[in-house]
C-alpha cells in the first residue's frame, strides 16, 4: 500500500510567471506548471490526472482554479 506524502505550500514568482495547464489535443494529457510571461518558457510542475490533482496543485501554490489558463 502506498501513502501519499502531504506536500507543504510552495511559492512562485508572481511578477514573472503565470499558472497554466498545458493540455494535449491528441491524448488529453494535462500538465500543470508555470509560463514565463516574458520568454514564454513553460516549466512543468505536476501531471494532472484527476480533479483532485488540480485541487492539490492549487492548494500547494495558493492559486484559485479560476486564475489558471489552459494552453493547447
Phi and psi restraints in degrees (range 20) as a CNS / XPLOR table:
assign (resid 1 and name C) (resid 2 and name N)
       (resid 2 and name CA) (resid 2 and name C) 1.0 -105.9 20.0 2
assign (resid 2 and name N) (resid 2 and name CA)
       (resid 2 and name C) (resid 3 and name N) 1.0 141.6 20.0 2
assign (resid 2 and name C) (resid 3 and name N)
       (resid 3 and name CA) (resid 3 and name C) 1.0 -115.8 20.0 2
assign (resid 3 and name N) (resid 3 and name CA)
       (resid 3 and name C) (resid 4 and name N) 1.0 132.1 20.0 2
assign (resid 3 and name C) (resid 4 and name N)
       (resid 4 and name CA) (resid 4 and name C) 1.0 -84.8 20.0 2
assign (resid 4 and name N) (resid 4 and name CA)
       (resid 4 and name C) (resid 5 and name N) 1.0 125.4 20.0 2
assign (resid 4 and name C) (resid 5 and name N)
       (resid 5 and name CA) (resid 5 and name C) 1.0 -73.3 20.0 2
assign (resid 5 and name N) (resid 5 and name CA)
       (resid 5 and name C) (resid 6 and name N) 1.0 130.2 20.0 2
assign (resid 5 and name C) (resid 6 and name N)
       (resid 6 and name CA) (resid 6 and name C) 1.0 -72.1 20.0 2
assign (resid 6 and name N) (resid 6 and name CA)
       (resid 6 and name C) (resid 7 and name N) 1.0 123.5 20.0 2
assign (resid 6 and name C) (resid 7 and name N)
       (resid 7 and name CA) (resid 7 and name C) 1.0 -89.3 20.0 2
assign (resid 7 and name N) (resid 7 and name CA)
       (resid 7 and name C) (resid 8 and name N) 1.0 145.6 20.0 2
assign (resid 7 and name C) (resid 8 and name N)
       (resid 8 and name CA) (resid 8 and name C) 1.0 -86.9 20.0 2
assign (resid 8 and name N) (resid 8 and name CA)
       (resid 8 and name C) (resid 9 and name N) 1.0 160.8 20.0 2
assign (resid 8 and name C) (resid 9 and name N)
       (resid 9 and name CA) (resid 9 and name C) 1.0 -60.6 20.0 2
assign (resid 9 and name N) (resid 9 and name CA)
       (resid 9 and name C) (resid 10 and name N) 1.0 143.5 20.0 2
assign (resid 9 and name C) (resid 10 and name N)
       (resid 10 and name CA) (resid 10 and name C) 1.0 -124.0 20.0 2
assign (resid 10 and name N) (resid 10 and name CA)
       (resid 10 and name C) (resid 11 and name N) 1.0 170.0 20.0 2
assign (resid 10 and name C) (resid 11 and name N)
       (resid 11 and name CA) (resid 11 and name C) 1.0 -125.9 20.0 2
assign (resid 11 and name N) (resid 11 and name CA)
       (resid 11 and name C) (resid 12 and name N) 1.0 163.2 20.0 2
assign (resid 11 and name C) (resid 12 and name N)
       (resid 12 and name CA) (resid 12 and name C) 1.0 -143.3 20.0 2
assign (resid 12 and name N) (resid 12 and name CA)
       (resid 12 and name C) (resid 13 and name N) 1.0 165.7 20.0 2
assign (resid 12 and name C) (resid 13 and name N)
       (resid 13 and name CA) (resid 13 and name C) 1.0 -79.2 20.0 2
assign (resid 13 and name N) (resid 13 and name CA)
       (resid 13 and name C) (resid 14 and name N) 1.0 97.5 20.0 2
assign (resid 13 and name C) (resid 14 and name N)
       (resid 14 and name CA) (resid 14 and name C) 1.0 -69.1 20.0 2
assign (resid 14 and name N) (resid 14 and name CA)
       (resid 14 and name C) (resid 15 and name N) 1.0 -23.3 20.0 2
assign (resid 14 and name C) (resid 15 and name N)
       (resid 15 and name CA) (resid 15 and name C) 1.0 -78.5 20.0 2
assign (resid 15 and name N) (resid 15 and name CA)
       (resid 15 and name C) (resid 16 and name N) 1.0 -31.8 20.0 2
assign (resid 15 and name C) (resid 16 and name N)
       (resid 16 and name CA) (resid 16 and name C) 1.0 -113.9 20.0 2
assign (resid 16 and name N) (resid 16 and name CA)
       (resid 16 and name C) (resid 17 and name N) 1.0 -8.0 20.0 2
assign (resid 16 and name C) (resid 17 and name N)
       (resid 17 and name CA) (resid 17 and name C) 1.0 -128.8 20.0 2
assign (resid 17 and name N) (resid 17 and name CA)
       (resid 17 and name C) (resid 18 and name N) 1.0 151.4 20.0 2
assign (resid 17 and name C) (resid 18 and name N)
       (resid 18 and name CA) (resid 18 and name C) 1.0 -130.3 20.0 2
assign (resid 18 and name N) (resid 18 and name CA)
       (resid 18 and name C) (resid 19 and name N) 1.0 142.1 20.0 2
assign (resid 18 and name C) (resid 19 and name N)
       (resid 19 and name CA) (resid 19 and name C) 1.0 -71.5 20.0 2
assign (resid 19 and name N) (resid 19 and name CA)
       (resid 19 and name C) (resid 20 and name N) 1.0 136.7 20.0 2
assign (resid 19 and name C) (resid 20 and name N)
       (resid 20 and name CA) (resid 20 and name C) 1.0 -142.3 20.0 2
assign (resid 20 and name N) (resid 20 and name CA)
       (resid 20 and name C) (resid 21 and name N) 1.0 144.4 20.0 2
assign (resid 20 and name C) (resid 21 and name N)
       (resid 21 and name CA) (resid 21 and name C) 1.0 -104.4 20.0 2
assign (resid 21 and name N) (resid 21 and name CA)
       (resid 21 and name C) (resid 22 and name N) 1.0 120.7 20.0 2
assign (resid 21 and name C) (resid 22 and name N)
       (resid 22 and name CA) (resid 22 and name C) 1.0 -98.0 20.0 2
assign (resid 22 and name N) (resid 22 and name CA)
       (resid 22 and name C) (resid 23 and name N) 1.0 120.5 20.0 2
assign (resid 22 and name C) (resid 23 and name N)
       (resid 23 and name CA) (resid 23 and name C) 1.0 -119.1 20.0 2
assign (resid 23 and name N) (resid 23 and name CA)
       (resid 23 and name C) (resid 24 and name N) 1.0 134.1 20.0 2
assign (resid 23 and name C) (resid 24 and name N)
       (resid 24 and name CA) (resid 24 and name C) 1.0 -82.9 20.0 2
assign (resid 24 and name N) (resid 24 and name CA)
       (resid 24 and name C) (resid 25 and name N) 1.0 132.2 20.0 2
assign (resid 24 and name C) (resid 25 and name N)
       (resid 25 and name CA) (resid 25 and name C) 1.0 -69.8 20.0 2
assign (resid 25 and name N) (resid 25 and name CA)
       (resid 25 and name C) (resid 26 and name N) 1.0 -37.6 20.0 2
assign (resid 25 and name C) (resid 26 and name N)
       (resid 26 and name CA) (resid 26 and name C) 1.0 -74.7 20.0 2
assign (resid 26 and name N) (resid 26 and name CA)
       (resid 26 and name C) (resid 27 and name N) 1.0 -51.1 20.0 2
assign (resid 26 and name C) (resid 27 and name N)
       (resid 27 and name CA) (resid 27 and name C) 1.0 -100.6 20.0 2
assign (resid 27 and name N) (resid 27 and name CA)
       (resid 27 and name C) (resid 28 and name N) 1.0 -18.8 20.0 2
assign (resid 27 and name C) (resid 28 and name N)
       (resid 28 and name CA) (resid 28 and name C) 1.0 81.5 20.0 2
assign (resid 28 and name N) (resid 28 and name CA)
       (resid 28 and name C) (resid 29 and name N) 1.0 2.9 20.0 2
assign (resid 28 and name C) (resid 29 and name N)
       (resid 29 and name CA) (resid 29 and name C) 1.0 -64.6 20.0 2
assign (resid 29 and name N) (resid 29 and name CA)
       (resid 29 and name C) (resid 30 and name N) 1.0 137.2 20.0 2
assign (resid 29 and name C) (resid 30 and name N)
       (resid 30 and name CA) (resid 30 and name C) 1.0 -121.8 20.0 2
assign (resid 30 and name N) (resid 30 and name CA)
       (resid 30 and name C) (resid 31 and name N) 1.0 138.1 20.0 2
assign (resid 30 and name C) (resid 31 and name N)
       (resid 31 and name CA) (resid 31 and name C) 1.0 -130.5 20.0 2
assign (resid 31 and name N) (resid 31 and name CA)
       (resid 31 and name C) (resid 32 and name N) 1.0 130.7 20.0 2
assign (resid 31 and name C) (resid 32 and name N)
       (resid 32 and name CA) (resid 32 and name C) 1.0 -94.1 20.0 2
assign (resid 32 and name N) (resid 32 and name CA)
       (resid 32 and name C) (resid 33 and name N) 1.0 143.7 20.0 2
assign (resid 32 and name C) (resid 33 and name N)
       (resid 33 and name CA) (resid 33 and name C) 1.0 -175.5 20.0 2
assign (resid 33 and name N) (resid 33 and name CA)
       (resid 33 and name C) (resid 34 and name N) 1.0 -160.3 20.0 2
assign (resid 33 and name C) (resid 34 and name N)
       (resid 34 and name CA) (resid 34 and name C) 1.0 -129.7 20.0 2
assign (resid 34 and name N) (resid 34 and name CA)
       (resid 34 and name C) (resid 35 and name N) 1.0 138.9 20.0 2
assign (resid 34 and name C) (resid 35 and name N)
       (resid 35 and name CA) (resid 35 and name C) 1.0 -109.0 20.0 2
assign (resid 35 and name N) (resid 35 and name CA)
       (resid 35 and name C) (resid 36 and name N) 1.0 130.0 20.0 2
assign (resid 35 and name C) (resid 36 and name N)
       (resid 36 and name CA) (resid 36 and name C) 1.0 -70.3 20.0 2
assign (resid 36 and name N) (resid 36 and name CA)
       (resid 36 and name C) (resid 37 and name N) 1.0 127.9 20.0 2
assign (resid 36 and name C) (resid 37 and name N)
       (resid 37 and name CA) (resid 37 and name C) 1.0 -65.3 20.0 2
assign (resid 37 and name N) (resid 37 and name CA)
       (resid 37 and name C) (resid 38 and name N) 1.0 -38.2 20.0 2
assign (resid 37 and name C) (resid 38 and name N)
       (resid 38 and name CA) (resid 38 and name C) 1.0 -81.5 20.0 2
assign (resid 38 and name N) (resid 38 and name CA)
       (resid 38 and name C) (resid 39 and name N) 1.0 -44.4 20.0 2
assign (resid 38 and name C) (resid 39 and name N)
       (resid 39 and name CA) (resid 39 and name C) 1.0 -96.8 20.0 2
assign (resid 39 and name N) (resid 39 and name CA)
       (resid 39 and name C) (resid 40 and name N) 1.0 -22.5 20.0 2
assign (resid 39 and name C) (resid 40 and name N)
       (resid 40 and name CA) (resid 40 and name C) 1.0 83.0 20.0 2
assign (resid 40 and name N) (resid 40 and name CA)
       (resid 40 and name C) (resid 41 and name N) 1.0 3.1 20.0 2
assign (resid 40 and name C) (resid 41 and name N)
       (resid 41 and name CA) (resid 41 and name C) 1.0 -68.6 20.0 2
assign (resid 41 and name N) (resid 41 and name CA)
       (resid 41 and name C) (resid 42 and name N) 1.0 133.1 20.0 2
assign (resid 41 and name C) (resid 42 and name N)
       (resid 42 and name CA) (resid 42 and name C) 1.0 -100.3 20.0 2
assign (resid 42 and name N) (resid 42 and name CA)
       (resid 42 and name C) (resid 43 and name N) 1.0 132.3 20.0 2
assign (resid 42 and name C) (resid 43 and name N)
       (resid 43 and name CA) (resid 43 and name C) 1.0 -114.8 20.0 2
assign (resid 43 and name N) (resid 43 and name CA)
       (resid 43 and name C) (resid 44 and name N) 1.0 115.3 20.0 2
assign (resid 43 and name C) (resid 44 and name N)
       (resid 44 and name CA) (resid 44 and name C) 1.0 -72.4 20.0 2
assign (resid 44 and name N) (resid 44 and name CA)
       (resid 44 and name C) (resid 45 and name N) 1.0 141.6 20.0 2
assign (resid 44 and name C) (resid 45 and name N)
       (resid 45 and name CA) (resid 45 and name C) 1.0 -117.7 20.0 2
assign (resid 45 and name N) (resid 45 and name CA)
       (resid 45 and name C) (resid 46 and name N) 1.0 -49.6 20.0 2
assign (resid 45 and name C) (resid 46 and name N)
       (resid 46 and name CA) (resid 46 and name C) 1.0 -156.8 20.0 2
assign (resid 46 and name N) (resid 46 and name CA)
       (resid 46 and name C) (resid 47 and name N) 1.0 154.2 20.0 2
assign (resid 46 and name C) (resid 47 and name N)
       (resid 47 and name CA) (resid 47 and name C) 1.0 -80.3 20.0 2
assign (resid 47 and name N) (resid 47 and name CA)
       (resid 47 and name C) (resid 48 and name N) 1.0 136.4 20.0 2
assign (resid 47 and name C) (resid 48 and name N)
       (resid 48 and name CA) (resid 48 and name C) 1.0 -105.8 20.0 2
assign (resid 48 and name N) (resid 48 and name CA)
       (resid 48 and name C) (resid 49 and name N) 1.0 109.7 20.0 2
assign (resid 48 and name C) (resid 49 and name N)
       (resid 49 and name CA) (resid 49 and name C) 1.0 -104.3 20.0 2
assign (resid 49 and name N) (resid 49 and name CA)
       (resid 49 and name C) (resid 50 and name N) 1.0 -33.4 20.0 2
assign (resid 49 and name C) (resid 50 and name N)
       (resid 50 and name CA) (resid 50 and name C) 1.0 -133.7 20.0 2
assign (resid 50 and name N) (resid 50 and name CA)
       (resid 50 and name C) (resid 51 and name N) 1.0 170.6 20.0 2
assign (resid 50 and name C) (resid 51 and name N)
       (resid 51 and name CA) (resid 51 and name C) 1.0 -66.2 20.0 2
assign (resid 51 and name N) (resid 51 and name CA)
       (resid 51 and name C) (resid 52 and name N) 1.0 -25.0 20.0 2
assign (resid 51 and name C) (resid 52 and name N)
       (resid 52 and name CA) (resid 52 and name C) 1.0 -66.0 20.0 2
assign (resid 52 and name N) (resid 52 and name CA)
       (resid 52 and name C) (resid 53 and name N) 1.0 -35.9 20.0 2
assign (resid 52 and name C) (resid 53 and name N)
       (resid 53 and name CA) (resid 53 and name C) 1.0 -65.0 20.0 2
assign (resid 53 and name N) (resid 53 and name CA)
       (resid 53 and name C) (resid 54 and name N) 1.0 -40.9 20.0 2
assign (resid 53 and name C) (resid 54 and name N)
       (resid 54 and name CA) (resid 54 and name C) 1.0 -64.8 20.0 2
assign (resid 54 and name N) (resid 54 and name CA)
       (resid 54 and name C) (resid 55 and name N) 1.0 -41.5 20.0 2
assign (resid 54 and name C) (resid 55 and name N)
       (resid 55 and name CA) (resid 55 and name C) 1.0 -63.1 20.0 2
assign (resid 55 and name N) (resid 55 and name CA)
       (resid 55 and name C) (resid 56 and name N) 1.0 -38.5 20.0 2
assign (resid 55 and name C) (resid 56 and name N)
       (resid 56 and name CA) (resid 56 and name C) 1.0 -65.4 20.0 2
assign (resid 56 and name N) (resid 56 and name CA)
       (resid 56 and name C) (resid 57 and name N) 1.0 -42.3 20.0 2
assign (resid 56 and name C) (resid 57 and name N)
       (resid 57 and name CA) (resid 57 and name C) 1.0 -60.2 20.0 2
assign (resid 57 and name N) (resid 57 and name CA)
       (resid 57 and name C) (resid 58 and name N) 1.0 -45.3 20.0 2
assign (resid 57 and name C) (resid 58 and name N)
       (resid 58 and name CA) (resid 58 and name C) 1.0 -63.8 20.0 2
assign (resid 58 and name N) (resid 58 and name CA)
       (resid 58 and name C) (resid 59 and name N) 1.0 -40.1 20.0 2
assign (resid 58 and name C) (resid 59 and name N)
       (resid 59 and name CA) (resid 59 and name C) 1.0 -66.7 20.0 2
assign (resid 59 and name N) (resid 59 and name CA)
       (resid 59 and name C) (resid 60 and name N) 1.0 -41.6 20.0 2
assign (resid 59 and name C) (resid 60 and name N)
       (resid 60 and name CA) (resid 60 and name C) 1.0 -61.1 20.0 2
assign (resid 60 and name N) (resid 60 and name CA)
       (resid 60 and name C) (resid 61 and name N) 1.0 -39.2 20.0 2
assign (resid 60 and name C) (resid 61 and name N)
       (resid 61 and name CA) (resid 61 and name C) 1.0 -105.7 20.0 2
assign (resid 61 and name N) (resid 61 and name CA)
       (resid 61 and name C) (resid 62 and name N) 1.0 2.7 20.0 2
assign (resid 61 and name C) (resid 62 and name N)
       (resid 62 and name CA) (resid 62 and name C) 1.0 65.9 20.0 2
assign (resid 62 and name N) (resid 62 and name CA)
       (resid 62 and name C) (resid 63 and name N) 1.0 41.8 20.0 2
assign (resid 62 and name C) (resid 63 and name N)
       (resid 63 and name CA) (resid 63 and name C) 1.0 -111.8 20.0 2
assign (resid 63 and name N) (resid 63 and name CA)
       (resid 63 and name C) (resid 64 and name N) 1.0 140.4 20.0 2
assign (resid 63 and name C) (resid 64 and name N)
       (resid 64 and name CA) (resid 64 and name C) 1.0 -82.8 20.0 2
assign (resid 64 and name N) (resid 64 and name CA)
       (resid 64 and name C) (resid 65 and name N) 1.0 145.1 20.0 2
assign (resid 64 and name C) (resid 65 and name N)
       (resid 65 and name CA) (resid 65 and name C) 1.0 -61.3 20.0 2
assign (resid 65 and name N) (resid 65 and name CA)
       (resid 65 and name C) (resid 66 and name N) 1.0 -25.6 20.0 2
assign (resid 65 and name C) (resid 66 and name N)
       (resid 66 and name CA) (resid 66 and name C) 1.0 -74.7 20.0 2
assign (resid 66 and name N) (resid 66 and name CA)
       (resid 66 and name C) (resid 67 and name N) 1.0 -16.0 20.0 2
assign (resid 66 and name C) (resid 67 and name N)
       (resid 67 and name CA) (resid 67 and name C) 1.0 -82.5 20.0 2
assign (resid 67 and name N) (resid 67 and name CA)
       (resid 67 and name C) (resid 68 and name N) 1.0 -13.2 20.0 2
assign (resid 67 and name C) (resid 68 and name N)
       (resid 68 and name CA) (resid 68 and name C) 1.0 -92.7 20.0 2
assign (resid 68 and name N) (resid 68 and name CA)
       (resid 68 and name C) (resid 69 and name N) 1.0 127.8 20.0 2
assign (resid 68 and name C) (resid 69 and name N)
       (resid 69 and name CA) (resid 69 and name C) 1.0 -96.4 20.0 2
assign (resid 69 and name N) (resid 69 and name CA)
       (resid 69 and name C) (resid 70 and name N) 1.0 160.0 20.0 2
assign (resid 69 and name C) (resid 70 and name N)
       (resid 70 and name CA) (resid 70 and name C) 1.0 -113.7 20.0 2
assign (resid 70 and name N) (resid 70 and name CA)
       (resid 70 and name C) (resid 71 and name N) 1.0 131.4 20.0 2
assign (resid 70 and name C) (resid 71 and name N)
       (resid 71 and name CA) (resid 71 and name C) 1.0 -109.3 20.0 2
assign (resid 71 and name N) (resid 71 and name CA)
       (resid 71 and name C) (resid 72 and name N) 1.0 141.3 20.0 2
